Amino acid sequence: MSSVALRQHKTVSAKESTPHSWYIADVGGKTLGRAATKIASVLRGKNKAMFTTHADAGDFVIVINAEKIRLTGKKWDDKVYRHHSLFPGGLAEYSAKQLVARHPTELVKRAVYGMLPKGPLGRRIYKKLKVYAGTEHPHTAQQPKPLALS
């Protein structure tokens, strides 16, 4: 075989300047962890053939009906979310039920954020997540495509 026949294939990396799509995910009645993994994957761009680990080539995701998310087992009472004010004695603990009562979108936001890379890239990717408690959202002009959460 000649060396011409054995062509070298170049590795193609995604550029961050590629156009981003918009997806809408209805999480009403869906299990929190299963929905969050799919959302985090689309935010990162893992659903694309040109996935690159060090680049933000993912898409925007709009999450609606976040207040109707489902948790299995006794997690509504047993799962604890903690927040510290950085002052002595400033630890605040909330059950999942209390957190949803105060901030209906926070459960989904925290679940997705925990599945993204840590550091500057993860924080930039997280900004492409838009979560709303009800069905109304201000992103109709972006013409989001439905995201199948199975």
VMD Tcl script that builds the backbone (N, CA, C; Angstrom):
set m [mol new atoms 450]
animate dup $m
set s [atomselect $m all]
$s set {name element resname resid chain x y z} {
  {N N MET 1 A 0.828 -1.186 0.000}
  {CA C MET 1 A 0.000 0.000 0.000}
  {C C MET 1 A 0.865 1.239 0.000}
  {N N SER 2 A 0.426 2.169 -0.749}
  {CA C SER 2 A 1.170 3.419 -0.776}
  {C C SER 2 A 0.735 4.313 0.386}
  {N N SER 3 A 1.563 5.252 0.706}
  {CA C SER 3 A 1.254 6.152 1.811}
  {C C SER 3 A 0.103 7.090 1.462}
  {N N VAL 4 A -0.180 7.247 0.178}
  {CA C VAL 4 A -1.292 8.103 -0.241}
  {C C VAL 4 A -2.620 7.439 0.120}
  {N N ALA 5 A -2.656 6.106 0.037}
  {CA C ALA 5 A -3.891 5.398 0.338}
  {C C ALA 5 A -4.235 5.478 1.831}
  {N N LEU 6 A -3.237 5.586 2.681}
  {CA C LEU 6 A -3.473 5.679 4.122}
  {C C LEU 6 A -3.529 7.153 4.522}
  {N N ARG 7 A -4.649 7.782 4.212}
  {CA C ARG 7 A -4.768 9.208 4.519}
  {C C ARG 7 A -4.953 9.434 6.003}
  {N N GLN 8 A -4.374 10.492 6.453}
  {CA C GLN 8 A -4.532 10.883 7.850}
  {C C GLN 8 A -5.850 11.640 7.999}
  {N N HIS 9 A -6.641 11.280 9.002}
  {CA C HIS 9 A -7.876 12.000 9.279}
  {C C HIS 9 A -7.611 13.025 10.359}
  {N N LYS 10 A -8.101 14.219 10.140}
  {CA C LYS 10 A -7.904 15.295 11.104}
  {C C LYS 10 A -9.022 15.256 12.139}
  {N N THR 11 A -8.663 15.543 13.368}
  {CA C THR 11 A -9.658 15.648 14.419}
  {C C THR 11 A -10.350 16.999 14.294}
  {N N VAL 12 A -11.670 16.977 14.337}
  {CA C VAL 12 A -12.436 18.201 14.185}
  {C C VAL 12 A -12.990 18.597 15.542}
  {N N SER 13 A -12.721 19.822 15.963}
  {CA C SER 13 A -13.237 20.329 17.230}
  {C C SER 13 A -14.356 21.314 16.971}
  {N N ALA 14 A -15.326 21.323 17.868}
  {CA C ALA 14 A -16.433 22.278 17.752}
  {C C ALA 14 A -15.948 23.659 18.157}
  {N N LYS 15 A -16.409 24.642 17.447}
  {CA C LYS 15 A -16.098 26.023 17.792}
  {C C LYS 15 A -17.231 26.571 18.653}
  {N N GLU 16 A -16.909 27.466 19.567}
  {CA C GLU 16 A -17.947 28.043 20.416}
  {C C GLU 16 A -18.805 29.032 19.643}
  {N N SER 17 A -18.363 29.418 18.463}
  {CA C SER 17 A -19.122 30.376 17.668}
  {C C SER 17 A -20.218 29.706 16.839}
  {N N THR 18 A -20.322 28.380 16.880}
  {CA C THR 18 A -21.373 27.702 16.132}
  {C C THR 18 A -22.731 28.117 16.689}
  {N N PRO 19 A -23.756 28.210 15.853}
  {CA C PRO 19 A -25.066 28.667 16.340}
  {C C PRO 19 A -25.667 27.670 17.344}
  {N N HIS 20 A -26.270 28.220 18.376}
  {CA C HIS 20 A -26.890 27.407 19.415}
  {C C HIS 20 A -28.389 27.306 19.155}
  {N N SER 21 A -28.931 26.115 19.327}
  {CA C SER 21 A -30.372 25.914 19.198}
  {C C SER 21 A -31.032 26.144 20.545}
  {N N TRP 22 A -32.350 26.255 20.538}
  {CA C TRP 22 A -33.132 26.397 21.765}
  {C C TRP 22 A -34.072 25.205 21.871}
  {N N TYR 23 A -34.119 24.614 23.060}
  {CA C TYR 23 A -35.013 23.497 23.335}
  {C C TYR 23 A -35.905 23.855 24.511}
  {N N ILE 24 A -37.089 23.268 24.546}
  {CA C ILE 24 A -37.995 23.461 25.673}
  {C C ILE 24 A -38.319 22.088 26.254}
  {N N ALA 25 A -38.172 21.965 27.572}
  {CA C ALA 25 A -38.398 20.695 28.258}
  {C C ALA 25 A -39.509 20.883 29.287}
  {N N ASP 26 A -40.560 20.099 29.173}
  {CA C ASP 26 A -41.653 20.122 30.144}
  {C C ASP 26 A -41.382 19.016 31.153}
  {N N VAL 27 A -41.021 19.401 32.392}
  {CA C VAL 27 A -40.651 18.415 33.406}
  {C C VAL 27 A -41.802 18.077 34.345}
  {N N GLY 28 A -42.996 18.533 34.035}
  {CA C GLY 28 A -44.154 18.229 34.870}
  {C C GLY 28 A -44.401 16.728 34.940}
  {N N GLY 29 A -44.337 16.158 36.142}
  {CA C GLY 29 A -44.552 14.730 36.328}
  {C C GLY 29 A -43.352 13.855 36.031}
  {N N LYS 30 A -42.231 14.436 35.639}
  {CA C LYS 30 A -41.011 13.661 35.356}
  {C C LYS 30 A -40.163 13.534 36.615}
  {N N THR 31 A -39.352 12.482 36.692}
  {CA C THR 31 A -38.446 12.276 37.810}
  {C C THR 31 A -37.275 13.243 37.692}
  {N N LEU 32 A -36.908 13.854 38.812}
  {CA C LEU 32 A -35.908 14.922 38.825}
  {C C LEU 32 A -34.573 14.494 38.214}
  {N N GLY 33 A -33.981 13.425 38.675}
  {CA C GLY 33 A -32.654 13.023 38.223}
  {C C GLY 33 A -32.612 12.647 36.759}
  {N N ARG 34 A -33.618 11.937 36.298}
  {CA C ARG 34 A -33.647 11.505 34.897}
  {C C ARG 34 A -33.817 12.690 33.958}
  {N N ALA 35 A -34.643 13.642 34.357}
  {CA C ALA 35 A -34.822 14.842 33.535}
  {C C ALA 35 A -33.556 15.691 33.551}
  {N N ALA 36 A -32.923 15.814 34.715}
  {CA C ALA 36 A -31.733 16.659 34.851}
  {C C ALA 36 A -30.563 16.124 34.027}
  {N N THR 37 A -30.414 14.812 33.935}
  {CA C THR 37 A -29.305 14.259 33.145}
  {C C THR 37 A -29.463 14.584 31.666}
  {N N LYS 38 A -30.680 14.483 31.158}
  {CA C LYS 38 A -30.933 14.794 29.748}
  {C C LYS 38 A -30.706 16.282 29.486}
  {N N ILE 39 A -31.176 17.134 30.401}
  {CA C ILE 39 A -31.015 18.582 30.245}
  {C C ILE 39 A -29.535 18.961 30.286}
  {N N ALA 40 A -28.788 18.393 31.234}
  {CA C ALA 40 A -27.362 18.692 31.356}
  {C C ALA 40 A -26.601 18.231 30.109}
  {N N SER 41 A -27.005 17.115 29.551}
  {CA C SER 41 A -26.350 16.600 28.353}
  {C C SER 41 A -26.547 17.533 27.161}
  {N N VAL 42 A -27.752 18.072 27.005}
  {CA C VAL 42 A -28.023 18.993 25.893}
  {C C VAL 42 A -27.310 20.326 26.131}
  {N N LEU 43 A -27.278 20.800 27.385}
  {CA C LEU 43 A -26.571 22.050 27.699}
  {C C LEU 43 A -25.096 21.949 27.352}
  {N N ARG 44 A -24.522 20.784 27.607}
  {CA C ARG 44 A -23.107 20.559 27.326}
  {C C ARG 44 A -22.804 20.341 25.864}
  {N N GLY 45 A -23.789 19.857 25.109}
  {CA C GLY 45 A -23.591 19.588 23.689}
  {C C GLY 45 A -23.259 18.144 23.403}
  {N N LYS 46 A -23.506 17.256 24.364}
  {CA C LYS 46 A -23.174 15.846 24.165}
  {C C LYS 46 A -24.098 15.163 23.168}
  {N N ASN 47 A -25.213 15.802 22.830}
  {CA C ASN 47 A -26.123 15.222 21.851}
  {C C ASN 47 A -25.680 15.509 20.415}
  {N N LYS 48 A -24.623 16.290 20.244}
  {CA C LYS 48 A -24.127 16.638 18.913}
  {C C LYS 48 A -22.946 15.751 18.525}
  {N N ALA 49 A -22.768 15.564 17.239}
  {CA C ALA 49 A -21.643 14.766 16.750}
  {C C ALA 49 A -20.318 15.489 16.968}
  {N N MET 50 A -20.354 16.811 17.038}
  {CA C MET 50 A -19.135 17.610 17.186}
  {C C MET 50 A -18.882 17.967 18.652}
  {N N PHE 51 A -19.174 17.084 19.589}
  {CA C PHE 51 A -18.964 17.365 21.010}
  {C C PHE 51 A -17.477 17.546 21.295}
  {N N THR 52 A -17.151 18.612 21.992}
  {CA C THR 52 A -15.785 18.900 22.403}
  {C C THR 52 A -15.805 19.200 23.893}
  {N N THR 53 A -14.937 18.525 24.650}
  {CA C THR 53 A -15.005 18.634 26.113}
  {C C THR 53 A -14.666 20.015 26.640}
  {N N HIS 54 A -13.760 20.719 25.987}
  {CA C HIS 54 A -13.278 21.983 26.520}
  {C C HIS 54 A -13.986 23.204 25.940}
  {N N ALA 55 A -15.015 23.003 25.106}
  {CA C ALA 55 A -15.702 24.119 24.471}
  {C C ALA 55 A -17.184 24.112 24.830}
  {N N ASP 56 A -17.766 25.288 24.882}
  {CA C ASP 56 A -19.189 25.440 25.155}
  {C C ASP 56 A -19.939 25.409 23.827}
  {N N ALA 57 A -20.248 24.215 23.339}
  {CA C ALA 57 A -20.926 24.069 22.054}
  {C C ALA 57 A -22.340 23.539 22.241}
  {N N GLY 58 A -22.870 23.623 23.463}
  {CA C GLY 58 A -24.204 23.106 23.745}
  {C C GLY 58 A -25.293 24.080 23.348}
  {N N ASP 59 A -26.522 23.716 23.652}
  {CA C ASP 59 A -27.684 24.495 23.282}
  {C C ASP 59 A -28.371 25.071 24.517}
  {N N PHE 60 A -29.257 26.032 24.294}
  {CA C PHE 60 A -30.054 26.614 25.362}
  {C C PHE 60 A -31.207 25.671 25.692}
  {N N VAL 61 A -31.570 25.590 26.966}
  {CA C VAL 61 A -32.700 24.757 27.386}
  {C C VAL 61 A -33.622 25.584 28.269}
  {N N ILE 62 A -34.910 25.595 27.914}
  {CA C ILE 62 A -35.946 26.237 28.708}
  {C C ILE 62 A -36.703 25.117 29.413}
  {N N VAL 63 A -36.794 25.192 30.730}
  {CA C VAL 63 A -37.501 24.175 31.512}
  {C C VAL 63 A -38.785 24.806 32.038}
  {N N ILE 64 A -39.926 24.171 31.742}
  {CA C ILE 64 A -41.207 24.667 32.254}
  {C C ILE 64 A -41.823 23.631 33.182}
  {N N ASN 65 A -42.767 24.071 33.996}
  {CA C ASN 65 A -43.453 23.236 34.993}
  {C C ASN 65 A -42.489 22.659 36.019}
  {N N ALA 66 A -41.507 23.436 36.449}
  {CA C ALA 66 A -40.515 22.957 37.410}
  {C C ALA 66 A -41.141 22.664 38.765}
  {N N GLU 67 A -42.264 23.315 39.094}
  {CA C GLU 67 A -42.910 23.080 40.381}
  {C C GLU 67 A -43.613 21.728 40.433}
  {N N LYS 68 A -43.812 21.082 39.277}
  {CA C LYS 68 A -44.506 19.789 39.225}
  {C C LYS 68 A -43.539 18.621 39.054}
  {N N ILE 69 A -42.255 18.831 39.372}
  {CA C ILE 69 A -41.250 17.770 39.256}
  {C C ILE 69 A -41.549 16.687 40.277}
  {N N ARG 70 A -41.110 15.465 40.006}
  {CA C ARG 70 A -41.411 14.319 40.860}
  {C C ARG 70 A -40.131 13.811 41.514}
  {N N LEU 71 A -40.234 13.410 42.773}
  {CA C LEU 71 A -39.147 12.732 43.478}
  {C C LEU 71 A -39.662 11.374 43.924}
  {N N THR 72 A -38.797 10.370 43.891}
  {CA C THR 72 A -39.221 9.024 44.260}
  {C C THR 72 A -38.963 8.764 45.739}
  {N N GLY 73 A -39.655 7.801 46.274}
  {CA C GLY 73 A -39.448 7.394 47.667}
  {C C GLY 73 A -39.841 8.486 48.647}
  {N N LYS 74 A -39.052 8.606 49.722}
  {CA C LYS 74 A -39.335 9.602 50.761}
  {C C LYS 74 A -38.442 10.830 50.621}
  {N N LYS 75 A -37.973 11.099 49.409}
  {CA C LYS 75 A -37.028 12.201 49.217}
  {C C LYS 75 A -37.630 13.568 49.493}
  {N N TRP 76 A -38.947 13.729 49.351}
  {CA C TRP 76 A -39.551 15.030 49.644}
  {C C TRP 76 A -39.270 15.453 51.074}
  {N N ASP 77 A -39.203 14.491 51.996}
  {CA C ASP 77 A -38.950 14.808 53.402}
  {C C ASP 77 A -37.504 14.550 53.810}
  {N N ASP 78 A -36.863 13.535 53.221}
  {CA C ASP 78 A -35.539 13.113 53.679}
  {C C ASP 78 A -34.384 13.845 52.988}
  {N N LYS 79 A -34.571 14.283 51.747}
  {CA C LYS 79 A -33.486 14.944 51.023}
  {C C LYS 79 A -33.284 16.343 51.592}
  {N N VAL 80 A -32.045 16.659 51.956}
  {CA C VAL 80 A -31.747 17.925 52.621}
  {C C VAL 80 A -30.842 18.772 51.731}
  {N N TYR 81 A -31.220 20.026 51.570}
  {CA C TYR 81 A -30.402 21.001 50.843}
  {C C TYR 81 A -29.839 21.975 51.861}
  {N N ARG 82 A -28.547 22.258 51.762}
  {CA C ARG 82 A -27.877 23.124 52.735}
  {C C ARG 82 A -27.365 24.390 52.062}
  {N N HIS 83 A -27.388 25.466 52.846}
  {CA C HIS 83 A -26.846 26.741 52.384}
  {C C HIS 83 A -26.188 27.407 53.580}
  {N N HIS 84 A -25.007 27.962 53.377}
  {CA C HIS 84 A -24.297 28.624 54.477}
  {C C HIS 84 A -24.051 30.073 54.095}
  {N N SER 85 A -24.314 30.987 55.039}
  {CA C SER 85 A -24.152 32.417 54.786}
  {C C SER 85 A -22.706 32.881 54.943}
  {N N LEU 86 A -21.804 31.989 55.331}
  {CA C LEU 86 A -20.391 32.251 55.591}
  {C C LEU 86 A -20.165 33.050 56.878}
  {N N PHE 87 A -21.205 33.199 57.681}
  {CA C PHE 87 A -21.073 33.773 59.013}
  {C C PHE 87 A -21.166 32.643 60.027}
  {N N PRO 88 A -20.587 32.806 61.224}
  {CA C PRO 88 A -20.679 31.747 62.235}
  {C C PRO 88 A -22.133 31.399 62.542}
  {N N GLY 89 A -22.434 30.113 62.521}
  {CA C GLY 89 A -23.795 29.652 62.789}
  {C C GLY 89 A -24.754 29.927 61.655}
  {N N GLY 90 A -24.248 30.168 60.457}
  {CA C GLY 90 A -25.094 30.565 59.336}
  {C C GLY 90 A -25.542 29.426 58.443}
  {N N LEU 91 A -25.587 28.204 58.971}
  {CA C LEU 91 A -26.011 27.062 58.167}
  {C C LEU 91 A -27.533 26.986 58.147}
  {N N ALA 92 A -28.102 26.938 56.959}
  {CA C ALA 92 A -29.548 26.781 56.803}
  {C C ALA 92 A -29.794 25.470 56.075}
  {N N GLU 93 A -30.707 24.666 56.577}
  {CA C GLU 93 A -31.046 23.381 55.976}
  {C C GLU 93 A -32.521 23.376 55.615}
  {N N TYR 94 A -32.815 22.881 54.406}
  {CA C TYR 94 A -34.181 22.804 53.926}
  {C C TYR 94 A -34.423 21.407 53.383}
  {N N SER 95 A -35.613 20.872 53.619}
  {CA C SER 95 A -35.988 19.627 52.953}
  {C C SER 95 A -36.408 20.000 51.528}
  {N N ALA 96 A -36.533 19.001 50.669}
  {CA C ALA 96 A -36.926 19.263 49.284}
  {C C ALA 96 A -38.301 19.917 49.237}
  {N N LYS 97 A -39.197 19.506 50.111}
  {CA C LYS 97 A -40.544 20.071 50.160}
  {C C LYS 97 A -40.503 21.554 50.526}
  {N N GLN 98 A -39.662 21.906 51.513}
  {CA C GLN 98 A -39.536 23.306 51.922}
  {C C GLN 98 A -38.892 24.150 50.824}
  {N N LEU 99 A -37.911 23.579 50.136}
  {CA C LEU 99 A -37.215 24.310 49.076}
  {C C LEU 99 A -38.161 24.627 47.922}
  {N N VAL 100 A -39.001 23.668 47.538}
  {CA C VAL 100 A -39.950 23.902 46.450}
  {C C VAL 100 A -41.005 24.920 46.870}
  {N N ALA 101 A -41.386 24.909 48.143}
  {CA C ALA 101 A -42.364 25.888 48.624}
  {C C ALA 101 A -41.806 27.305 48.562}
  {N N ARG 102 A -40.511 27.469 48.868}
  {CA C ARG 102 A -39.879 28.796 48.831}
  {C C ARG 102 A -39.495 29.212 47.420}
  {N N HIS 103 A -38.788 28.326 46.714}
  {CA C HIS 103 A -38.279 28.602 45.367}
  {C C HIS 103 A -38.628 27.416 44.464}
  {N N PRO 104 A -39.722 27.476 43.718}
  {CA C PRO 104 A -40.170 26.318 42.932}
  {C C PRO 104 A -39.181 25.842 41.868}
  {N N THR 105 A -38.290 26.717 41.400}
  {CA C THR 105 A -37.377 26.325 40.326}
  {C C THR 105 A -36.040 25.801 40.845}
  {N N GLU 106 A -35.781 25.953 42.131}
  {CA C GLU 106 A -34.448 25.678 42.674}
  {C C GLU 106 A -34.052 24.206 42.615}
  {N N LEU 107 A -35.006 23.282 42.784}
  {CA C LEU 107 A -34.674 21.848 42.723}
  {C C LEU 107 A -34.059 21.484 41.371}
  {N N VAL 108 A -34.686 21.936 40.292}
  {CA C VAL 108 A -34.189 21.609 38.949}
  {C C VAL 108 A -32.848 22.289 38.707}
  {N N LYS 109 A -32.728 23.553 39.110}
  {CA C LYS 109 A -31.476 24.280 38.896}
  {C C LYS 109 A -30.312 23.600 39.604}
  {N N ARG 110 A -30.513 23.209 40.859}
  {CA C ARG 110 A -29.429 22.575 41.615}
  {C C ARG 110 A -29.074 21.205 41.053}
  {N N ALA 111 A -30.073 20.446 40.603}
  {CA C ALA 111 A -29.808 19.119 40.050}
  {C C ALA 111 A -28.985 19.210 38.772}
  {N N VAL 112 A -29.340 20.150 37.897}
  {CA C VAL 112 A -28.614 20.308 36.631}
  {C C VAL 112 A -27.223 20.872 36.890}
  {N N TYR 113 A -27.116 21.857 37.793}
  {CA C TYR 113 A -25.822 22.466 38.089}
  {C C TYR 113 A -24.822 21.435 38.622}
  {N N GLY 114 A -25.298 20.492 39.414}
  {CA C GLY 114 A -24.422 19.453 39.953}
  {C C GLY 114 A -23.898 18.500 38.904}
  {N N MET 115 A -24.558 18.454 37.733}
  {CA C MET 115 A -24.145 17.553 36.658}
  {C C MET 115 A -23.266 18.231 35.617}
  {N N LEU 116 A -23.013 19.520 35.776}
  {CA C LEU 116 A -22.170 20.249 34.834}
  {C C LEU 116 A -20.732 20.280 35.340}
  {N N PRO 117 A -19.760 20.528 34.455}
  {CA C PRO 117 A -18.366 20.590 34.900}
  {C C PRO 117 A -18.156 21.747 35.868}
  {N N LYS 118 A -17.250 21.571 36.793}
  {CA C LYS 118 A -16.951 22.615 37.768}
  {C C LYS 118 A -15.920 23.566 37.168}
  {N N GLY 119 A -16.026 24.838 37.457}
  {CA C GLY 119 A -15.079 25.825 36.953}
  {C C GLY 119 A -15.738 26.796 36.003}
  {N N PRO 120 A -14.936 27.612 35.325}
  {CA C PRO 120 A -15.466 28.656 34.445}
  {C C PRO 120 A -16.338 28.123 33.311}
  {N N LEU 121 A -15.987 26.978 32.731}
  {CA C LEU 121 A -16.776 26.410 31.636}
  {C C LEU 121 A -18.164 26.014 32.128}
  {N N GLY 122 A -18.235 25.359 33.277}
  {CA C GLY 122 A -19.525 24.945 33.828}
  {C C GLY 122 A -20.412 26.120 34.168}
  {N N ARG 123 A -19.827 27.192 34.681}
  {CA C ARG 123 A -20.617 28.379 35.008}
  {C C ARG 123 A -21.151 29.052 33.746}
  {N N ARG 124 A -20.371 29.032 32.668}
  {CA C ARG 124 A -20.821 29.610 31.403}
  {C C ARG 124 A -21.939 28.761 30.783}
  {N N ILE 125 A -21.813 27.446 30.883}
  {CA C ILE 125 A -22.844 26.545 30.361}
  {C C ILE 125 A -24.139 26.705 31.151}
  {N N TYR 126 A -24.023 26.871 32.465}
  {CA C TYR 126 A -25.194 26.978 33.345}
  {C C TYR 126 A -26.054 28.193 32.994}
  {N N LYS 127 A -25.450 29.239 32.456}
  {CA C LYS 127 A -26.196 30.448 32.103}
  {C C LYS 127 A -27.154 30.216 30.938}
  {N N LYS 128 A -27.009 29.097 30.226}
  {CA C LYS 128 A -27.899 28.789 29.112}
  {C C LYS 128 A -29.133 28.010 29.556}
  {N N LEU 129 A -29.277 27.798 30.861}
  {CA C LEU 129 A -30.442 27.108 31.414}
  {C C LEU 129 A -31.448 28.143 31.905}
  {N N LYS 130 A -32.681 28.048 31.439}
  {CA C LYS 130 A -33.754 28.953 31.848}
  {C C LYS 130 A -34.864 28.101 32.457}
  {N N VAL 131 A -35.163 28.303 33.740}
  {CA C VAL 131 A -36.135 27.464 34.446}
  {C C VAL 131 A -37.310 28.322 34.900}
  {N N TYR 132 A -38.524 27.823 34.653}
  {CA C TYR 132 A -39.750 28.523 35.031}
  {C C TYR 132 A -40.680 27.565 35.754}
  {N N ALA 133 A -41.370 28.081 36.791}
  {CA C ALA 133 A -42.243 27.252 37.617}
  {C C ALA 133 A -43.489 26.804 36.851}
  {N N GLY 134 A -44.075 27.682 36.072}
  {CA C GLY 134 A -45.293 27.360 35.327}
  {C C GLY 134 A -45.008 27.101 33.862}
  {N N THR 135 A -46.067 27.263 33.049}
  {CA C THR 135 A -45.914 26.999 31.613}
  {C C THR 135 A -45.533 28.239 30.826}
  {N N GLU 136 A -45.621 29.416 31.425}
  {CA C GLU 136 A -45.303 30.665 30.721}
  {C C GLU 136 A -43.802 30.934 30.732}
  {N N HIS 137 A -43.270 31.395 29.589}
  {CA C HIS 137 A -41.866 31.785 29.503}
  {C C HIS 137 A -41.718 32.867 28.442}
  {N N PRO 138 A -40.720 33.748 28.561}
  {CA C PRO 138 A -40.560 34.859 27.615}
  {C C PRO 138 A -39.686 34.543 26.400}
  {N N HIS 139 A -39.497 33.262 26.073}
  {CA C HIS 139 A -38.557 32.898 25.002}
  {C C HIS 139 A -39.255 32.356 23.759}
  {N N THR 140 A -40.479 32.792 23.491}
  {CA C THR 140 A -41.185 32.290 22.311}
  {C C THR 140 A -40.546 32.783 21.018}
  {N N ALA 141 A -39.878 33.933 21.053}
  {CA C ALA 141 A -39.238 34.474 19.851}
  {C C ALA 141 A -38.098 33.578 19.363}
  {N N GLN 142 A -37.516 32.788 20.272}
  {CA C GLN 142 A -36.410 31.895 19.883}
  {C C GLN 142 A -36.909 30.615 19.210}
  {N N GLN 143 A -38.207 30.398 19.169}
  {CA C GLN 143 A -38.829 29.225 18.560}
  {C C GLN 143 A -38.181 27.929 19.037}
  {N N PRO 144 A -38.298 27.626 20.350}
  {CA C PRO 144 A -37.652 26.424 20.880}
  {C C PRO 144 A -38.305 25.142 20.375}
  {N N LYS 145 A -37.453 24.141 20.151}
  {CA C LYS 145 A -37.927 22.825 19.735}
  {C C LYS 145 A -38.188 21.999 20.988}
  {N N PRO 146 A -39.176 21.110 20.978}
  {CA C PRO 146 A -39.436 20.291 22.168}
  {C C PRO 146 A -38.298 19.299 22.419}
  {N N LEU 147 A -37.950 19.140 23.686}
  {CA C LEU 147 A -36.908 18.196 24.092}
  {C C LEU 147 A -37.579 16.989 24.712}
  {N N ALA 148 A -37.352 15.814 24.141}
  {CA C ALA 148 A -37.996 14.586 24.619}
  {C C ALA 148 A -37.288 14.105 25.886}
  {N N LEU 149 A -38.021 14.059 26.984}
  {CA C LEU 149 A -37.500 13.517 28.243}
  {C C LEU 149 A -38.188 12.188 28.466}
  {N N SER 150 A -37.470 11.097 28.250}
  {CA C SER 150 A -38.110 9.785 28.413}
  {C C SER 150 A -37.561 9.063 29.619}
}
mol reanalyze $m
mol bondsrecalc $m
mol representation Tube
mol addrep $m
